[in-house]
């Protein structure tokens, strides 16, 4: 909310400045209108006064480049970005809450918990400020005697998996075997793709 308050404060300042400039320009225009409608022959001094009033009016009018209008447009973009960021965070927290409800269910299977863990992990990977939520989520699963392991197989992105202690040992053997196989395939692929030396 501090960000929103700061943006509104800047917007208020720009709005007040813009309003003052428009009021000044309006006053000058009304004076010119009165002088022109008054009638009578205009002297060189009158023409000089009107030219001076036009200059004051031009100086008073807000300008897009570096002026209040430009500042207000920039603040609108900044506020829109802040709102989108806040909305995204609210959506992410909603997803984490939904995943936490699955963990709270006493009959949740390892498969269901793995899906829930994957959604929380994805949010955490995209935004590291969610690390406390990820760690708390993992802790709530491990309190049940289960284990959360982040698997990294080959070049695939890491993903969490919820297992029992028994399944964990078996899964670790399978993951190690797959990683060794992927490594060998990569090495063989590099050997096969080497250019043949010309004789």
DRENDOTOR-603421 format. One line per field, with one value per atom (N, C-alpha, C): residue number from 1; residue in three letters; atom name; x, y, z. Coordinates in Angstrom, 2 decimals, padded with zeros to 5 digits, always signed. Layout:
! residues N
num	NUM/...
residu	ala/...
atome	CA/...
px	X/...
py	Y/...
pz	Z/...
END
This chain:
! residues 199
num	1/1/1/2/2/2/3/3/3/4/4/4/5/5/5/6/6/6/7/7/7/8/8/8/9/9/9/10/10/10/11/11/11/12/12/12/13/13/13/14/14/14/15/15/15/16/16/16/17/17/17/18/18/18/19/19/19/20/20/20/21/21/21/22/22/22/23/23/23/24/24/24/25/25/25/26/26/26/27/27/27/28/28/28/29/29/29/30/30/30/31/31/31/32/32/32/33/33/33/34/34/34/35/35/35/36/36/36/37/37/37/38/38/38/39/39/39/40/40/40/41/41/41/42/42/42/43/43/43/44/44/44/45/45/45/46/46/46/47/47/47/48/48/48/49/49/49/50/50/50/51/51/51/52/52/52/53/53/53/54/54/54/55/55/55/56/56/56/57/57/57/58/58/58/59/59/59/60/60/60/61/61/61/62/62/62/63/63/63/64/64/64/65/65/65/66/66/66/67/67/67/68/68/68/69/69/69/70/70/70/71/71/71/72/72/72/73/73/73/74/74/74/75/75/75/76/76/76/77/77/77/78/78/78/79/79/79/80/80/80/81/81/81/82/82/82/83/83/83/84/84/84/85/85/85/86/86/86/87/87/87/88/88/88/89/89/89/90/90/90/91/91/91/92/92/92/93/93/93/94/94/94/95/95/95/96/96/96/97/97/97/98/98/98/99/99/99/100/100/100/101/101/101/102/102/102/103/103/103/104/104/104/105/105/105/106/106/106/107/107/107/108/108/108/109/109/109/110/110/110/111/111/111/112/112/112/113/113/113/114/114/114/115/115/115/116/116/116/117/117/117/118/118/118/119/119/119/120/120/120/121/121/121/122/122/122/123/123/123/124/124/124/125/125/125/126/126/126/127/127/127/128/128/128/129/129/129/130/130/130/131/131/131/132/132/132/133/133/133/134/134/134/135/135/135/136/136/136/137/137/137/138/138/138/139/139/139/140/140/140/141/141/141/142/142/142/143/143/143/144/144/144/145/145/145/146/146/146/147/147/147/148/148/148/149/149/149/150/150/150/151/151/151/152/152/152/153/153/153/154/154/154/155/155/155/156/156/156/157/157/157/158/158/158/159/159/159/160/160/160/161/161/161/162/162/162/163/163/163/164/164/164/165/165/165/166/166/166/167/167/167/168/168/168/169/169/169/170/170/170/171/171/171/172/172/172/173/173/173/174/174/174/175/175/175/176/176/176/177/177/177/178/178/178/179/179/179/180/180/180/181/181/181/182/182/182/183/183/183/184/184/184/185/185/185/186/186/186/187/187/187/188/188/188/189/189/189/190/190/190/191/191/191/192/192/192/193/193/193/194/194/194/195/195/195/196/196/196/197/197/197/198/198/198/199/199/199
residu	unk/unk/unk/unk/unk/unk/unk/unk/unk/unk/unk/unk/unk/unk/unk/unk/unk/unk/unk/unk/unk/unk/unk/unk/unk/unk/unk/unk/unk/unk/unk/unk/unk/unk/unk/unk/unk/unk/unk/unk/unk/unk/unk/unk/unk/unk/unk/unk/unk/unk/unk/unk/unk/unk/unk/unk/unk/unk/unk/unk/unk/unk/unk/unk/unk/unk/unk/unk/unk/unk/unk/unk/unk/unk/unk/unk/unk/unk/unk/unk/unk/unk/unk/unk/unk/unk/unk/unk/unk/unk/unk/unk/unk/unk/unk/unk/unk/unk/unk/unk/unk/unk/unk/unk/unk/unk/unk/unk/unk/unk/unk/unk/unk/unk/unk/unk/unk/unk/unk/unk/unk/unk/unk/unk/unk/unk/unk/unk/unk/unk/unk/unk/unk/unk/unk/unk/unk/unk/unk/unk/unk/unk/unk/unk/unk/unk/unk/unk/unk/unk/unk/unk/unk/unk/unk/unk/unk/unk/unk/unk/unk/unk/unk/unk/unk/unk/unk/unk/unk/unk/unk/unk/unk/unk/unk/unk/unk/unk/unk/unk/unk/unk/unk/unk/unk/unk/unk/unk/unk/unk/unk/unk/unk/unk/unk/unk/unk/unk/unk/unk/unk/unk/unk/unk/unk/unk/unk/unk/unk/unk/unk/unk/unk/unk/unk/unk/unk/unk/unk/unk/unk/unk/unk/unk/unk/unk/unk/unk/unk/unk/unk/unk/unk/unk/unk/unk/unk/unk/unk/unk/unk/unk/unk/unk/unk/unk/unk/unk/unk/unk/unk/unk/unk/unk/unk/unk/unk/unk/unk/unk/unk/unk/unk/unk/unk/unk/unk/unk/unk/unk/unk/unk/unk/unk/unk/unk/unk/unk/unk/unk/unk/unk/unk/unk/unk/unk/unk/unk/unk/unk/unk/unk/unk/unk/unk/unk/unk/unk/unk/unk/unk/unk/unk/unk/unk/unk/unk/unk/unk/unk/unk/unk/unk/unk/unk/unk/unk/unk/unk/unk/unk/unk/unk/unk/unk/unk/unk/unk/unk/unk/unk/unk/unk/unk/unk/unk/unk/unk/unk/unk/unk/unk/unk/unk/unk/unk/unk/unk/unk/unk/unk/unk/unk/unk/unk/unk/unk/unk/unk/unk/unk/unk/unk/unk/unk/unk/unk/unk/unk/unk/unk/unk/unk/unk/unk/unk/unk/unk/unk/unk/unk/unk/unk/unk/unk/unk/unk/unk/unk/unk/unk/unk/unk/unk/unk/unk/unk/unk/unk/unk/unk/unk/unk/unk/unk/unk/unk/unk/unk/unk/unk/unk/unk/unk/unk/unk/unk/unk/unk/unk/unk/unk/unk/unk/unk/unk/unk/unk/unk/unk/unk/unk/unk/unk/unk/unk/unk/unk/unk/unk/unk/unk/unk/unk/unk/unk/unk/unk/unk/unk/unk/unk/unk/unk/unk/unk/unk/unk/unk/unk/unk/unk/unk/unk/unk/unk/unk/unk/unk/unk/unk/unk/unk/unk/unk/unk/unk/unk/unk/unk/unk/unk/unk/unk/unk/unk/unk/unk/unk/unk/unk/unk/unk/unk/unk/unk/unk/unk/unk/unk/unk/unk/unk/unk/unk/unk/unk/unk/unk/unk/unk/unk/unk/unk/unk/unk/unk/unk/unk/unk/unk/unk/unk/unk/unk/unk/unk/unk/unk/unk/unk/unk/unk/unk/unk/unk/unk/unk/unk/unk/unk/unk/unk/unk/unk/unk/unk/unk/unk/unk/unk/unk/unk/unk/unk/unk/unk/unk/unk/unk/unk/unk/unk/unk/unk/unk/unk/unk/unk/unk/unk/unk/unk/unk/unk/unk/unk/unk/unk/unk/unk/unk/unk/unk/unk/unk/unk/unk/unk/unk/unk/unk/unk/unk/unk/unk/unk
atome	N/CA/C/N/CA/C/N/CA/C/N/CA/C/N/CA/C/N/CA/C/N/CA/C/N/CA/C/N/CA/C/N/CA/C/N/CA/C/N/CA/C/N/CA/C/N/CA/C/N/CA/C/N/CA/C/N/CA/C/N/CA/C/N/CA/C/N/CA/C/N/CA/C/N/CA/C/N/CA/C/N/CA/C/N/CA/C/N/CA/C/N/CA/C/N/CA/C/N/CA/C/N/CA/C/N/CA/C/N/CA/C/N/CA/C/N/CA/C/N/CA/C/N/CA/C/N/CA/C/N/CA/C/N/CA/C/N/CA/C/N/CA/C/N/CA/C/N/CA/C/N/CA/C/N/CA/C/N/CA/C/N/CA/C/N/CA/C/N/CA/C/N/CA/C/N/CA/C/N/CA/C/N/CA/C/N/CA/C/N/CA/C/N/CA/C/N/CA/C/N/CA/C/N/CA/C/N/CA/C/N/CA/C/N/CA/C/N/CA/C/N/CA/C/N/CA/C/N/CA/C/N/CA/C/N/CA/C/N/CA/C/N/CA/C/N/CA/C/N/CA/C/N/CA/C/N/CA/C/N/CA/C/N/CA/C/N/CA/C/N/CA/C/N/CA/C/N/CA/C/N/CA/C/N/CA/C/N/CA/C/N/CA/C/N/CA/C/N/CA/C/N/CA/C/N/CA/C/N/CA/C/N/CA/C/N/CA/C/N/CA/C/N/CA/C/N/CA/C/N/CA/C/N/CA/C/N/CA/C/N/CA/C/N/CA/C/N/CA/C/N/CA/C/N/CA/C/N/CA/C/N/CA/C/N/CA/C/N/CA/C/N/CA/C/N/CA/C/N/CA/C/N/CA/C/N/CA/C/N/CA/C/N/CA/C/N/CA/C/N/CA/C/N/CA/C/N/CA/C/N/CA/C/N/CA/C/N/CA/C/N/CA/C/N/CA/C/N/CA/C/N/CA/C/N/CA/C/N/CA/C/N/CA/C/N/CA/C/N/CA/C/N/CA/C/N/CA/C/N/CA/C/N/CA/C/N/CA/C/N/CA/C/N/CA/C/N/CA/C/N/CA/C/N/CA/C/N/CA/C/N/CA/C/N/CA/C/N/CA/C/N/CA/C/N/CA/C/N/CA/C/N/CA/C/N/CA/C/N/CA/C/N/CA/C/N/CA/C/N/CA/C/N/CA/C/N/CA/C/N/CA/C/N/CA/C/N/CA/C/N/CA/C/N/CA/C/N/CA/C/N/CA/C/N/CA/C/N/CA/C/N/CA/C/N/CA/C/N/CA/C/N/CA/C/N/CA/C/N/CA/C/N/CA/C/N/CA/C/N/CA/C/N/CA/C/N/CA/C/N/CA/C/N/CA/C/N/CA/C/N/CA/C/N/CA/C/N/CA/C/N/CA/C/N/CA/C/N/CA/C/N/CA/C/N/CA/C/N/CA/C/N/CA/C/N/CA/C/N/CA/C/N/CA/C/N/CA/C/N/CA/C/N/CA/C/N/CA/C/N/CA/C/N/CA/C/N/CA/C/N/CA/C/N/CA/C
px	+000.82/+000.00/+000.85/+002.09/+002.98/+003.24/+003.40/+003.65/+002.48/+001.24/+000.05/-000.06/+000.22/+000.15/+001.15/+002.35/+003.40/+002.99/+002.41/+001.97/+000.84/-000.14/-001.24/-000.76/+000.25/+000.81/+001.46/+002.24/+002.87/+001.81/+000.77/-000.32/-001.04/-001.25/-001.91/-001.07/+000.26/+001.16/+001.11/+001.18/+001.13/-000.22/-001.28/-002.63/-002.77/-002.25/-002.31/-001.51/-000.31/+000.54/-000.14/-000.72/-001.42/-002.61/-003.36/-004.52/-004.12/-003.02/-002.54/-002.13/-001.44/-001.00/-002.19/-003.18/-004.38/-005.13/-005.22/-005.88/-005.16/-003.83/-003.04/-003.25/-003.19/-003.38/-004.79/-005.79/-007.17/-007.33/-006.67/-006.73/-006.15/-005.02/-004.37/-005.26/-005.86/-006.74/-007.97/-008.53/-009.70/-009.32/-008.12/-007.65/-007.49/-006.93/-006.76/-008.11/-009.04/-010.38/-011.06/-010.97/-011.57/-010.99/-009.66/-008.98/-009.37/-009.50/-009.85/-011.31/-012.19/-013.62/-013.96/-013.05/-013.27/-013.40/-012.79/-012.88/-011.88/-012.00/-011.08/-009.83/-009.16/-007.92/-006.82/-006.07/-004.98/-003.71/-003.06/-001.79/-000.67/+000.54/+001.70/+001.91/+001.64/+001.77/+000.78/-000.47/-001.48/-001.02/-000.47/+000.02/+001.16/+002.04/+003.14/+002.60/+001.58/+000.96/+000.34/-000.36/-001.01/+000.04/+001.11/+002.19/+002.81/+002.97/+003.52/+002.56/+001.24/+000.24/+000.25/+000.44/+000.52/+001.72/+002.86/+004.06/+003.81/+003.14/+002.82/+001.91/+000.95/+000.00/+000.72/+001.63/+002.39/+003.26/+003.89/+004.73/+003.91/+002.65/+001.80/+001.21/+001.01/+000.37/+001.28/+000.71/+001.51/+001.97/+003.12/+003.69/+003.84/+003.68/+003.80/+005.20/+006.20/+007.58/+008.15/+008.28/+008.87/+007.95/+006.70/+005.75/+004.81/+003.77/+002.83/+002.05/+001.68/+000.91/+001.74/+002.99/+003.91/+004.08/+004.20/+004.37/+003.13/+001.95/+000.70/+000.58/+000.95/+000.92/+001.88/+003.07/+004.06/+003.55/+002.89/+002.34/+001.21/+000.42/-000.65/-000.05/+001.04/+001.72/+002.29/+002.93/+003.52/+002.45/+001.30/+000.21/-000.38/-000.54/-001.06/-000.13/+001.19/+002.18/+002.11/+001.98/+001.90/+000.64/-000.47/-001.73/-001.63/-000.99/-000.81/+000.06/+001.12/+002.03/+001.29/+000.47/-000.30/-001.33/-001.98/-002.97/-002.32/-001.12/-000.37/-000.01/+000.44/+000.80/-000.43/-001.56/-002.81/-003.20/-003.05/-003.34/-002.40/-001.11/-000.12/-000.43/-000.80/-001.15/-002.40/-003.34/-004.54/-004.19/-003.24/-002.78/-002.09/-001.28/-000.58/-001.58/-002.61/-003.65/-004.39/-004.71/-005.40/-004.53/-003.23/-002.30/-002.19/-002.22/-002.14/-003.38/-004.53/-005.77/-005.64/-004.95/-004.74/-003.86/-002.83/-001.93/-002.70/-003.62/-004.40/-005.37/-005.69/-006.62/-005.91/-006.42/-005.70/-005.56/-006.47/-006.42/-005.76/-005.06/-004.41/-003.32/-003.30/-002.30/-001.00/+000.07/+001.37/+001.26/+000.45/+000.26/-000.40/-001.45/-002.13/-001.19/-000.41/+000.53/+001.65/+002.06/+003.09/+002.57/+001.31/+000.72/+000.65/+000.24/+000.16/+001.55/+002.53/+003.91/+004.43/+004.09/+004.55/+004.02/+002.75/+002.19/+002.86/+003.14/+003.81/+005.27/+005.91/+007.32/+007.46/+006.53/+006.54/+006.44/+005.59/+005.45/+006.74/+007.33/+008.58/+009.73/+009.83/+010.90/+010.75/+009.50/+009.24/+009.48/+009.24/+009.40/+009.98/+011.27/+011.98/+011.52/+010.69/+010.16/+009.18/+008.75/+007.84/+008.60/+009.88/+010.66/+010.08/+009.69/+009.10/+007.85/+007.02/+005.81/+006.17/+007.19/+007.63/+008.17/+009.03/+009.62/+008.55/+007.58/+006.48/+005.63/+005.41/+004.64/+005.34/+006.65/+007.45/+007.40/+007.55/+007.51/+006.18/+005.07/+003.75/+003.56/+004.27/+004.21/+005.12/+006.31/+007.28/+006.87/+006.04/+005.50/+004.66/+004.11/+003.28/+004.12/+005.45/+006.33/+006.65/+006.27/+006.57/+007.81/+008.26/+009.46/+009.21/+009.70/+009.62/+011.03/+011.18/+012.49/+012.36/+013.26/+013.25/+014.15/+013.52/+014.24/+014.76/+015.94/+016.55/+016.97/+016.24/+016.54/+016.99/+018.24/+018.78/+018.66/+018.20/+018.03/+016.63/+015.81/+014.44/+014.48/+013.49/+013.47/+013.24/+013.76/+013.57/+012.09/+011.73/+010.33/+010.30/+009.38/+009.29/+008.48/+008.81/+008.05/+007.89/+006.67/+006.37/+006.35/+007.16/+007.25/+007.31/+007.08/+007.33/+008.82/+009.32/+010.75/+011.15/+010.29/+010.58/+010.64/+009.62/+009.57/+010.74/+011.16/+012.24/+013.53/+013.86/+015.08/+015.01/+013.86/+013.69/+013.73/+013.08/+013.04/+014.43/+015.22/+016.58/+017.42/+017.27/+018.00/+017.60/+016.27/+015.76/+016.27/+016.21/+016.65/+018.13/+018.94/+020.39/+020.64/+019.91/+020.07/+019.68/+018.56/+018.10/+019.12/+019.63/+020.62/+021.89/+022.33/+023.51/+023.25/+022.02/+021.66/+021.63/+021.02/+020.95/+022.35/+023.23/+024.62/+025.32/+025.14/+025.79/+025.26/+023.95/+023.34/+023.90/+024.02/+024.59/+026.03/+026.82/+028.22/+028.31/+027.47/+027.47/+027.04/+026.08/+025.58/+026.68/+027.48/+028.59/+029.65/+029.91/+030.90/+030.41/+029.12/+028.55/+028.48/+028.38/+028.25/+029.57/+030.68/+032.00/+032.27/+032.81/+033.10/+034.21/+034.06/+035.05/+036.25/+037.45/+038.68/+038.92/+039.23/+039.51/+040.93/+041.07/+042.40/+043.12
py	-001.20/+000.00/+001.26/+001.20/+002.36/+002.83/+001.87/+002.21/+002.98/+002.50/+003.18/+004.59/+004.74/+006.05/+007.01/+006.50/+007.33/+007.78/+006.86/+007.20/+008.23/+008.01/+008.96/+010.33/+010.35/+011.61/+012.37/+011.65/+012.27/+012.77/+011.94/+012.29/+013.54/+013.64/+014.80/+016.06/+015.94/+017.08/+017.55/+016.59/+016.94/+017.57/+017.02/+017.55/+018.98/+019.25/+020.62/+021.59/+021.17/+022.02/+022.30/+021.25/+021.39/+022.34/+022.19/+023.04/+024.51/+024.75/+026.13/+026.77/+025.96/+026.50/+026.81/+025.94/+026.17/+027.40/+027.57/+028.76/+030.04/+030.03/+031.20/+031.52/+030.48/+030.69/+031.21/+030.67/+031.13/+032.59/+032.99/+034.39/+035.31/+034.92/+035.73/+035.84/+034.72/+034.73/+035.61/+035.56/+036.41/+037.89/+038.24/+039.63/+040.08/+039.20/+039.54/+039.71/+038.79/+038.86/+040.17/+040.55/+041.79/+042.99/+042.99/+044.12/+044.22/+043.07/+043.08/+043.45/+043.04/+043.34/+044.77/+045.38/+046.74/+047.72/+047.40/+048.24/+049.38/+050.23/+051.36/+051.00/+052.03/+051.84/+051.35/+050.35/+049.81/+050.57/+050.97/+051.66/+050.62/+051.10/+050.20/+049.62/+050.42/+049.95/+048.83/+048.97/+047.91/+046.60/+046.74/+045.56/+044.88/+045.70/+045.16/+044.43/+045.01/+044.37/+043.03/+043.01/+041.75/+040.70/+041.12/+040.19/+039.62/+040.48/+040.03/+039.05/+039.34/+038.44/+037.08/+037.10/+035.83/+035.03/+035.69/+035.02/+034.40/+035.17/+034.65/+033.44/+033.53/+032.42/+031.17/+031.35/+030.21/+029.58/+030.43/+029.92/+029.17/+029.63/+029.02/+027.68/+027.53/+026.31/+025.10/+023.98/+022.76/+022.17/+021.51/+020.92/+019.42/+018.67/+017.20/+016.77/+017.32/+016.87/+017.43/+016.55/+016.94/+017.74/+017.94/+018.72/+017.83/+018.47/+017.73/+016.67/+016.95/+015.98/+014.71/+014.89/+013.76/+013.00/+013.76/+013.14/+012.34/+012.88/+012.17/+010.89/+010.95/+009.74/+008.68/+009.12/+008.19/+007.57/+008.39/+007.88/+006.89/+007.13/+006.18/+004.82/+004.84/+003.60/+002.92/+003.71/+003.17/+002.54/+003.21/+002.71/+001.43/+001.40/+000.21/-000.99/-000.74/-001.80/-002.31/-001.38/-001.76/-002.59/-002.21/-002.96/-004.37/-004.49/-005.81/-006.70/-006.10/-006.85/-007.33/-006.44/-006.80/-007.89/-007.77/-008.77/-010.13/-010.14/-011.39/-012.02/-011.18/-011.70/-012.29/-011.62/-012.12/-013.47/-013.60/-014.88/-015.98/-015.64/-016.61/-017.07/-016.12/-016.48/-017.36/-017.08/-017.92/-019.35/-019.51/-020.85/-021.58/-020.83/-021.43/-021.87/-021.06/-021.41/-022.67/-022.76/-023.95/-025.19/-025.07/-026.19/-026.59/-025.59/-025.85/-026.61/-026.32/-027.03/-028.52/-028.83/-030.25/-030.93/-030.24/-030.80/-031.04/-030.14/-030.25/-031.44/-031.92/-033.05/-034.33/-035.05/-036.22/-037.38/-037.47/-038.60/-038.25/-037.12/-036.71/-037.72/-038.11/-039.08/-038.35/-039.14/-038.56/-037.89/-038.46/-037.87/-036.49/-036.39/-035.11/-034.09/-034.56/-033.67/-033.22/-034.10/-033.74/-032.65/-032.77/-031.73/-030.40/-030.46/-029.24/-028.62/-029.48/-029.01/-028.38/-028.96/-028.43/-027.02/-026.78/-025.44/-024.40/-024.76/-023.83/-023.62/-024.70/-024.61/-023.71/-023.82/-022.99/-021.50/-021.18/-019.80/-019.33/-020.19/-019.85/-019.62/-020.47/-020.34/-019.02/-018.64/-017.40/-016.16/-016.28/-015.12/-015.61/-015.36/-015.88/-015.27/-014.22/-013.67/-014.64/-015.65/-016.67/-017.82/-017.65/-018.72/-019.13/-018.18/-018.59/-019.46/-019.13/-019.92/-021.32/-021.41/-022.71/-023.56/-022.99/-023.74/-024.18/-023.30/-023.65/-024.78/-024.72/-025.76/-027.11/-027.11/-028.34/-028.87/-027.98/-028.38/-029.03/-028.48/-029.04/-030.44/-030.75/-032.10/-033.04/-032.58/-033.44/-033.77/-032.91/-033.19/-034.47/-034.79/-036.00/-037.25/-037.12/-038.27/-038.53/-037.61/-037.74/-036.91/-037.03/-036.29/-035.56/-034.30/-033.52/-033.43/-033.93/-033.88/-033.17/-032.23/-031.54/-032.34/-032.93/-033.79/-033.00/-033.33/-032.71/-033.85/-034.03/-035.10/-034.49/-034.76/-034.26/-032.75/-032.31/-030.88/-030.38/-031.24/-030.84/-029.90/-028.99/-028.10/-028.90/-028.44/-029.19/-029.23/-030.33/-030.44/-031.20/-030.80/-031.47/-032.76/-033.68/-034.92/-035.29/-035.67/-036.08/-037.60/-038.15/-039.62/-040.04/-041.34/-041.92/-042.21/-042.54/-042.84/-044.03/-045.03/-046.23/-045.89/-045.15/-044.75/-043.82/-043.04/-042.08/-042.79/-043.87/-044.62/-045.19/-045.78/-046.38/-045.29/-044.17/-043.05/-042.49/-042.41/-041.88/-042.76/-044.10/-045.02/-044.84/-044.70/-044.52/-043.20/-042.11/-040.79/-040.80/-041.46/-041.56/-042.31/-043.41/-044.21/-043.40/-042.67/-041.85/-040.77/-040.09/-039.03/-039.57/-040.78/-041.39/-041.71/-042.19/-042.52/-041.26/-040.20/-038.93/-038.39/-038.51/-038.04/-038.83/-040.16/-040.99/-040.66/-040.45/-040.11/-038.78/-037.79/-036.49/-036.63/-037.45/-037.64/-038.32/-039.33/-040.05/-039.13/-038.27/-037.33/-036.36/-035.90/-035.00/-035.69/-036.97/-037.74/-037.90/-038.23/-038.46/-037.19/-036.04/-034.76/-034.07/-034.71/-034.12/-034.17/-033.06/-033.10/-034.11/-034.77/-035.76/-035.02/-035.38/-034.73/-035.11/-034.08/-034.34/-034.88/-035.88/-036.47/-035.76
pz	+000.00/+000.00/+000.00/+000.51/+000.50/-000.92/-001.84/-003.24/-003.82/-003.53/-004.03/-003.45/-002.17/-001.52/-002.16/-002.42/-003.03/-004.43/-005.21/-006.57/-006.52/-005.62/-005.50/-005.06/-004.19/-003.71/-004.87/-005.70/-006.88/-007.86/-008.06/-008.97/-008.49/-007.18/-006.57/-006.79/-006.59/-006.80/-008.26/-009.19/-010.61/-010.97/-010.41/-010.67/-010.18/-008.98/-008.43/-009.28/-009.68/-010.52/-011.87/-012.45/-013.73/-013.59/-012.51/-012.25/-012.10/-011.37/-011.18/-012.51/-013.35/-014.64/-015.55/-015.54/-016.36/-015.86/-014.52/-013.95/-014.38/-014.31/-014.71/-016.18/-017.01/-018.44/-018.73/-018.02/-018.19/-017.81/-016.71/-016.26/-017.32/-017.88/-018.91/-020.14/-020.57/-021.74/-021.51/-020.30/-019.99/-020.04/-019.54/-019.59/-021.04/-021.87/-023.28/-023.95/-023.66/-024.25/-023.88/-022.59/-022.10/-022.84/-022.99/-023.64/-025.11/-025.78/-027.20/-027.43/-026.53/-026.67/-026.25/-025.51/-025.00/-026.16/-027.27/-028.47/-028.42/-029.38/-029.43/-030.19/-030.63/-031.41/-030.48/-030.96/-030.14/-030.45/-029.38/-029.52/-029.57/-029.90/-029.90/-028.51/-027.44/-026.06/-025.79/-026.34/-026.17/-026.84/-028.04/-028.76/-027.99/-027.42/-026.61/-025.39/-024.73/-023.55/-023.93/-025.06/-025.48/-025.84/-026.50/-026.83/-025.56/-024.54/-023.25/-022.58/-022.68/-022.09/-022.80/-024.13/-024.87/-024.39/-024.18/-023.69/-022.32/-021.43/-020.08/-020.19/-021.10/-021.29/-021.77/-022.74/-023.28/-022.19/-021.38/-020.29/-019.24/-019.05/-018.02/-018.45/-019.76/-020.25/-020.03/-019.55/-019.34/-020.68/-020.65/-021.86/-021.67/-022.77/-022.69/-022.30/-023.00/-022.79/-021.49/-020.52/-019.24/-018.35/-018.77/-017.97/-017.18/-016.62/-015.77/-016.52/-017.77/-018.55/-018.75/-019.12/-019.30/-017.98/-016.88/-015.56/-015.17/-015.48/-015.15/-015.97/-017.25/-018.08/-017.54/-017.12/-016.55/-015.25/-014.42/-013.15/-013.39/-014.44/-014.79/-015.16/-015.94/-016.32/-015.08/-014.20/-012.97/-012.08/-011.97/-011.13/-011.72/-013.06/-013.73/-013.51/-013.59/-013.37/-011.94/-010.97/-009.55/-009.29/-009.93/-009.74/-010.32/-011.51/-012.12/-011.25/-010.70/-009.82/-008.57/-008.01/-006.80/-007.12/-008.28/-008.69/-008.89/-009.51/-009.72/-008.38/-007.44/-006.11/-005.41/-005.54/-004.94/-005.55/-006.89/-007.56/-007.07/-006.94/-006.47/-005.05/-004.19/-002.81/-002.77/-003.71/-003.82/-004.19/-005.13/-005.55/-004.39/-003.64/-002.48/-001.43/-001.21/-000.24/-000.67/-001.98/-002.50/-002.32/-002.57/-002.39/-000.92/-000.04/+001.40/+001.89/+001.28/+001.65/+001.32/+000.21/-000.17/+000.87/+001.33/+002.36/+003.65/+003.95/+005.21/+005.18/+003.98/+003.89/+004.31/+005.34/+005.87/+004.89/+003.90/+002.96/+001.64/+001.57/+000.32/-000.05/-001.32/-001.80/-002.14/-002.29/-002.68/-004.04/-004.92/-006.26/-006.15/-005.32/-005.12/-004.47/-003.50/-002.82/-003.77/-004.67/-005.66/-006.59/-007.04/-007.90/-007.16/-005.90/-005.08/-004.90/-004.63/-004.45/-005.74/-006.88/-008.17/-008.41/-008.04/-008.26/-007.35/-006.09/-005.17/-005.59/-006.02/-006.44/-007.67/-008.61/-009.82/-009.46/-008.49/-008.03/-007.38/-006.56/-005.86/-006.84/-007.88/-008.88/-009.65/-009.95/-010.70/-009.84/-008.53/-007.63/-006.30/-006.11/-004.94/-003.62/-003.67/-002.42/-001.76/-002.52/-001.98/-001.30/-001.06/-000.42/+000.94/+001.82/+003.11/+002.95/+001.94/+001.70/+001.20/+000.33/-000.18/+000.96/+001.80/+002.92/+003.92/+004.18/+005.11/+004.51/+003.20/+002.51/+002.61/+002.33/+002.44/+003.87/+004.83/+006.25/+006.63/+006.09/+006.42/+005.84/+004.74/+004.17/+004.95/+005.27/+005.96/+007.39/+007.99/+009.34/+009.31/+008.16/+008.02/+007.81/+007.84/+007.66/+006.20/+005.33/+003.91/+003.59/+002.37/+001.99/+000.67/+000.60/-000.65/-001.22/-002.43/-003.07/-004.42/-004.69/-005.98/-006.92/-007.93/-008.87/-010.06/-010.47/-011.66/-012.56/-013.67/-014.60/-015.92/-016.28/-017.54/-017.66/-018.82/-019.08/-018.75/-018.20/-017.84/-016.64/-016.54/-015.37/-014.09/-012.96/-011.71/-011.33/-010.66/-010.21/-008.88/-008.02/-006.72/-006.81/-005.92/-005.83/-004.36/-004.01/-002.63/-002.58/-001.68/-001.56/-000.09/+000.11/+001.43/+001.52/+002.70/+002.85/+001.98/+001.92/+001.14/-000.34/-000.83/-002.24/-002.57/-001.59/-001.82/-002.23/-001.53/-001.84/-003.26/-003.58/-004.91/-005.99/-005.72/-006.68/-006.92/-005.85/-005.96/-006.89/-006.76/-007.63/-009.10/-009.32/-010.68/-011.26/-010.47/-010.93/-011.27/-010.43/-010.69/-011.99/-012.18/-013.40/-014.64/-014.54/-015.69/-016.01/-014.97/-015.17/-015.84/-015.41/-016.02/-017.49/-017.77/-019.15/-020.03/-019.50/-020.23/-020.51/-019.50/-019.65/-020.76/-020.76/-021.78/-023.18/-023.27/-024.57/-025.07/-024.16/-024.52/-025.01/-024.29/-024.68/-026.05/-026.25/-027.52/-028.65/-028.37/-029.38/-029.78/-028.81/-029.10/-029.96/-029.64/-030.39/-031.84/-032.01/-033.35/-034.17/-033.50/-034.21/-034.49/-034.07/-034.36/-035.85/-036.40/-037.84/-038.16/-039.29/-039.72/-040.29/-039.83/-040.33/-041.77/-042.59/-044.02/-044.17/-045.03/-045.25/-046.39
END
